[in-house]
Amino acid sequence: MCDYSLHHVATTPAKVGESLVTTQFEHSITRGFCAVGAPGVAVCIPSGAELSFEREVEQDRLFFFMRRRKMGGRLARFCQIDMDNPNTHHDALEFPNGKIVLLTELAVGQRASVLQLPPTGKERIAKPQQTGDRPMEPRNVF
């Protein structure tokens, strides 16, 4: 959802169709997503959410003289890695080509949209139950 290093930053859950941008959060060494127009609020994305970027995703360079590394695509699935190590960044993106990059390593200013969120138990639709060929009759519950 939101990396441990963002616990001091205001957060909000991701929404389908929301426009996001990669950002460096103020007073933090951590990068992540914020909503376009809300740079101080981290958008928490659940594992399994799918994102679409405007352009091919770029990983920031290690040193100022190196070029940014392209990740090979515009689509990614949010995941968390190294969960057994509590003192490291966990939020990452997995690309269709198998590459995984930590959010904190993404180049700042990249725009993305939330395509879909993973299903939750609340989103299941109950099917009406019927007995035989006869439809259920409404019952007075109160």
C-alpha positions as CSV (number, residue, x, y, z in Angstrom):
1,M,0.0,0.0,0.0
2,C,2.3,2.8,1.2
3,D,5.9,2.1,2.1
4,Y,7.0,2.4,5.7
5,S,9.0,5.5,4.8
6,L,5.8,7.4,3.9
7,H,4.2,7.0,7.4
8,H,4.9,10.7,8.1
9,V,3.3,11.8,4.8
10,A,-0.5,12.4,4.4
11,T,-2.0,9.5,2.3
12,T,-5.1,8.6,0.4
13,P,-6.1,5.3,-1.3
14,A,-5.9,4.9,-5.1
15,K,-9.0,5.1,-7.2
16,V,-9.7,3.6,-10.7
17,G,-9.1,6.2,-13.4
18,E,-7.1,8.5,-11.1
19,S,-4.2,10.4,-12.7
20,L,-0.9,10.0,-10.7
21,V,2.6,11.4,-11.0
22,T,5.8,10.1,-9.6
23,T,7.2,12.5,-7.0
24,Q,9.9,13.1,-4.4
25,F,8.1,13.8,-1.2
26,E,9.2,16.8,0.8
27,H,11.4,16.1,3.9
28,S,11.8,12.5,2.7
29,I,14.3,10.4,0.7
30,T,11.3,8.4,-0.6
31,R,9.6,8.7,-4.0
32,G,6.2,7.4,-4.8
33,F,2.9,8.5,-6.4
34,C,0.7,11.5,-5.7
35,A,-2.4,12.6,-7.4
36,V,-1.9,15.3,-10.1
37,G,-2.3,18.6,-8.3
38,A,-1.8,17.2,-4.8
39,P,2.0,16.9,-4.5
40,G,2.1,16.5,-0.7
41,V,-0.3,13.5,-0.4
42,A,0.9,10.0,-1.2
43,V,-1.5,7.8,-3.1
44,C,-1.4,4.3,-1.6
45,I,-1.8,1.6,-4.2
46,P,-2.8,-2.0,-3.3
47,S,-0.7,-5.0,-4.6
48,G,-2.1,-6.2,-7.9
49,A,-3.3,-2.8,-9.1
50,E,-2.6,-2.1,-12.7
51,L,-1.2,1.2,-14.0
52,S,-0.7,2.7,-17.4
53,F,2.0,5.3,-18.0
54,E,1.9,8.1,-20.6
55,R,5.4,7.1,-21.8
56,E,7.8,4.2,-21.4
57,V,8.7,4.1,-17.7
58,E,12.1,5.3,-16.7
59,Q,14.2,4.3,-13.7
60,D,16.4,7.2,-12.4
61,R,20.1,7.1,-12.9
62,L,22.4,6.1,-10.1
63,F,24.8,8.9,-10.8
64,F,24.2,12.3,-12.4
65,F,26.3,11.5,-15.4
66,M,24.4,8.3,-16.3
67,R,21.3,8.2,-18.5
68,R,17.9,7.1,-17.2
69,R,17.2,3.4,-17.8
70,K,14.0,2.5,-19.7
71,M,12.0,-0.3,-18.2
72,G,10.6,-1.6,-21.5
73,G,7.0,-0.7,-21.3
74,R,4.1,1.6,-20.3
75,L,2.0,-1.0,-18.3
76,A,2.9,-2.2,-14.9
77,R,1.4,-4.0,-11.9
78,F,2.0,-2.7,-8.4
79,C,3.6,-5.2,-6.0
80,Q,5.6,-5.4,-2.8
81,I,9.0,-7.1,-2.5
82,D,11.4,-8.0,0.3
83,M,8.6,-8.2,2.9
84,D,10.8,-10.2,5.2
85,N,13.1,-7.2,5.6
86,P,11.3,-4.5,7.6
87,N,14.0,-1.8,7.1
88,T,13.9,-1.5,3.3
89,H,11.5,-0.1,0.6
90,H,8.8,-2.6,-0.5
91,D,6.7,-0.7,-3.0
92,A,7.6,-1.7,-6.6
93,L,6.3,-2.1,-10.1
94,E,6.4,-5.3,-12.1
95,F,6.5,-5.0,-15.9
96,P,5.2,-7.6,-18.5
97,N,8.9,-8.4,-19.4
98,G,9.5,-9.5,-15.8
99,K,11.5,-6.4,-14.7
100,I,10.8,-5.1,-11.2
101,V,11.7,-1.6,-10.0
102,L,11.2,0.0,-6.7
103,L,9.0,3.1,-6.7
104,T,11.7,5.1,-5.0
105,E,13.9,4.4,-8.0
106,L,11.5,5.8,-10.6
107,A,12.3,9.1,-12.3
108,V,10.3,12.0,-10.9
109,G,7.5,13.5,-13.1
110,Q,6.2,10.4,-14.8
111,R,2.4,10.3,-15.3
112,A,0.3,7.3,-14.9
113,S,-3.4,6.3,-14.6
114,V,-4.9,3.6,-12.4
115,L,-6.4,1.1,-14.8
116,Q,-7.8,-1.3,-12.2
117,L,-7.6,-2.2,-8.6
118,P,-7.5,-5.8,-7.3
119,P,-10.9,-7.2,-6.3
120,T,-11.9,-7.1,-2.6
121,G,-14.5,-9.2,-0.8
122,K,-16.9,-6.2,-0.9
123,E,-17.1,-6.2,-4.7
124,R,-18.6,-9.7,-5.0
125,I,-22.2,-9.7,-6.3
126,A,-24.5,-12.2,-4.7
127,K,-26.6,-14.2,-7.0
128,P,-30.3,-14.5,-6.2
129,Q,-31.2,-18.0,-5.0
130,Q,-34.2,-19.8,-6.5
131,T,-35.8,-23.0,-5.6
132,G,-36.9,-25.1,-8.6
133,D,-38.5,-23.2,-11.4
134,R,-40.3,-20.9,-9.1
135,P,-38.7,-17.5,-8.4
136,M,-38.2,-16.5,-4.8
137,E,-41.1,-14.5,-3.3
138,P,-40.2,-11.3,-1.4
139,R,-40.3,-11.8,2.4
140,N,-41.0,-9.3,5.0
141,V,-37.8,-9.0,7.0
142,F,-39.0,-6.4,9.5
